[in-house]
């Protein structure tokens, strides 16, 4: 394991702080700097991992600052906004319907229902310290074929 220059270390720390995997970082380091590093060596620069528990104070600060900035900037990305995603899905559903692609339209509608139903949201989060966590509910819908006569009186 060769000693890395500070610019390579900084690159690794910042990439890991932006949630890149060690495998992605290894490839990026090779492409950017022409330096071969192992996944295990990269993991040593992530203070959230066991391998990075002894990371220096300087690099921990770089990691935390980069991660904080990354999370704040994520809010500015349109696709990270639920309303943007729903508007886009609405356009796609309309287009799928005009193309008579009912299967695709149904998939998009299912995705939108998941989006609105907070499937991808942590429901155990409490807004107030004394609030009870929200209990997720599941709605079951039975589809009945109206074309078939009902056998039961």
C-alpha positions as CSV (number, residue, x, y, z in Angstrom):
1,X,0.0,0.0,0.0
2,X,1.7,3.1,-1.3
3,X,1.5,6.4,0.6
4,X,-0.9,8.8,-1.1
5,X,-0.5,12.5,-1.7
6,X,-2.8,14.9,0.1
7,X,-4.7,15.7,-3.1
8,X,-5.5,12.0,-3.6
9,X,-6.5,11.6,0.0
10,X,-8.8,14.7,-0.2
11,X,-10.4,13.3,-3.4
12,X,-11.1,10.0,-1.7
13,X,-12.5,11.6,1.4
14,X,-14.7,13.9,-0.5
15,X,-16.0,11.1,-2.8
16,X,-16.8,8.9,0.1
17,X,-18.6,11.8,1.8
18,X,-20.8,12.1,-1.3
19,X,-21.8,8.5,-0.8
20,X,-19.7,7.0,-3.6
21,X,-18.9,3.4,-2.9
22,X,-15.2,2.4,-2.4
23,X,-15.4,0.6,-5.7
24,X,-16.5,3.7,-7.5
25,X,-13.8,5.7,-5.7
26,X,-11.1,3.2,-6.7
27,X,-12.1,3.6,-10.3
28,X,-12.3,7.4,-10.1
29,X,-8.8,7.6,-8.5
30,X,-7.3,5.5,-11.2
31,X,-9.0,7.6,-13.9
32,X,-8.2,11.0,-12.3
33,X,-4.7,10.4,-10.9
34,X,-3.5,7.2,-12.5
35,X,-2.9,5.7,-9.0
36,X,-4.0,2.2,-8.0
37,X,-5.7,2.0,-4.6
38,X,-7.6,-0.9,-3.1
39,X,-11.2,-0.7,-1.8
40,X,-9.9,-1.5,1.7
41,X,-7.5,1.5,1.4
42,X,-10.3,3.7,0.4
43,X,-12.5,2.6,3.3
44,X,-9.9,3.8,5.7
45,X,-10.8,7.4,4.7
46,X,-14.5,7.0,5.7
47,X,-15.0,7.8,9.4
48,X,-18.4,6.2,9.3
49,X,-16.9,2.8,8.7
50,X,-15.0,0.6,11.1
51,X,-11.9,0.8,9.0
52,X,-11.9,4.6,9.2
53,X,-12.3,4.9,12.9
54,X,-8.7,6.1,13.3
55,X,-8.9,8.7,10.5
56,X,-7.1,11.9,11.3
57,X,-9.0,15.0,12.6
58,X,-8.1,16.9,9.5
59,X,-9.7,14.3,7.2
60,X,-12.7,13.8,9.5
61,X,-13.4,17.6,9.3
62,X,-13.1,17.5,5.5
63,X,-15.5,14.5,5.4
64,X,-18.1,16.1,7.6
65,X,-18.0,19.5,5.8
66,X,-18.3,17.8,2.4
67,X,-21.2,15.6,3.5
68,X,-23.0,18.5,5.0
69,X,-22.6,20.6,1.9
70,X,-23.6,17.6,-0.3
71,X,-26.8,17.1,1.7
72,X,-27.7,20.8,1.5
73,X,-27.1,21.0,-2.2
74,X,-29.2,17.9,-2.8
75,X,-32.2,19.9,-1.9
76,X,-31.5,22.2,-4.9
77,X,-31.6,19.3,-7.4
78,X,-35.0,19.2,-9.0
79,X,-35.4,15.4,-9.0
80,X,-34.9,15.4,-5.2
81,X,-38.2,17.4,-4.9
82,X,-41.4,15.3,-4.7
83,X,-43.5,17.8,-6.6
84,X,-41.1,17.8,-9.5
85,X,-41.1,14.0,-9.6
86,X,-44.9,13.9,-9.5
87,X,-45.3,16.5,-12.3
88,X,-42.8,14.5,-14.4
89,X,-44.7,11.2,-13.7
90,X,-47.9,13.0,-14.7
91,X,-46.5,14.0,-18.1
92,X,-45.2,10.4,-18.6
93,X,-48.6,8.9,-17.7
94,X,-50.4,11.2,-20.2
95,X,-47.9,10.3,-22.9
96,X,-48.2,6.6,-22.2
97,X,-52.0,6.9,-22.4
98,X,-51.9,8.7,-25.7
99,X,-49.7,5.9,-27.0
100,X,-52.2,3.3,-25.7
101,X,-49.4,1.8,-23.5
102,X,-51.6,0.9,-20.5
103,X,-49.0,-1.3,-18.9
104,X,-46.5,1.6,-18.7
105,X,-49.2,4.0,-17.5
106,X,-50.1,1.6,-14.7
107,X,-46.4,1.3,-13.6
108,X,-46.0,5.0,-13.5
109,X,-49.3,5.4,-11.5
110,X,-48.0,2.8,-9.1
111,X,-44.8,4.7,-8.7
112,X,-46.7,7.9,-8.1
113,X,-48.9,6.2,-5.5
114,X,-45.8,5.0,-3.7
115,X,-44.4,8.5,-3.8
116,X,-47.5,10.2,-2.4
117,X,-48.0,7.4,0.1
118,X,-44.6,8.1,1.6
119,X,-43.2,4.7,0.8
120,X,-39.8,6.1,0.5
121,X,-40.0,8.2,3.7
122,X,-39.0,7.3,7.2
123,X,-42.4,7.2,9.0
124,X,-40.9,6.5,12.4
125,X,-39.6,10.1,12.6
126,X,-41.4,12.1,15.2
127,X,-42.2,15.8,14.6
128,X,-42.5,16.6,18.3
129,X,-40.6,14.8,21.1
130,X,-43.9,13.7,22.8
131,X,-45.7,12.6,19.5
132,X,-46.3,9.0,18.8
133,X,-44.7,7.7,15.7
134,X,-47.0,7.5,12.6
135,X,-48.3,4.0,12.1
136,X,-48.2,3.1,8.4
137,X,-51.5,1.7,7.1
138,X,-52.0,-0.6,4.2
139,X,-55.1,-0.3,2.1
140,X,-56.2,-3.4,0.3
141,X,-58.3,-3.1,-2.8
142,X,-60.2,-6.0,-4.3
143,X,-60.7,-5.8,-8.0
144,X,-64.0,-7.3,-9.1
145,X,-64.7,-8.1,-12.7
146,X,-68.1,-6.6,-13.4
147,X,-68.4,-8.5,-16.7
148,X,-68.8,-11.9,-14.9
149,X,-72.2,-12.5,-13.2
150,X,-71.9,-13.0,-9.5
151,X,-72.5,-16.6,-8.6
152,X,-73.6,-15.9,-5.1
153,X,-77.3,-14.8,-4.5
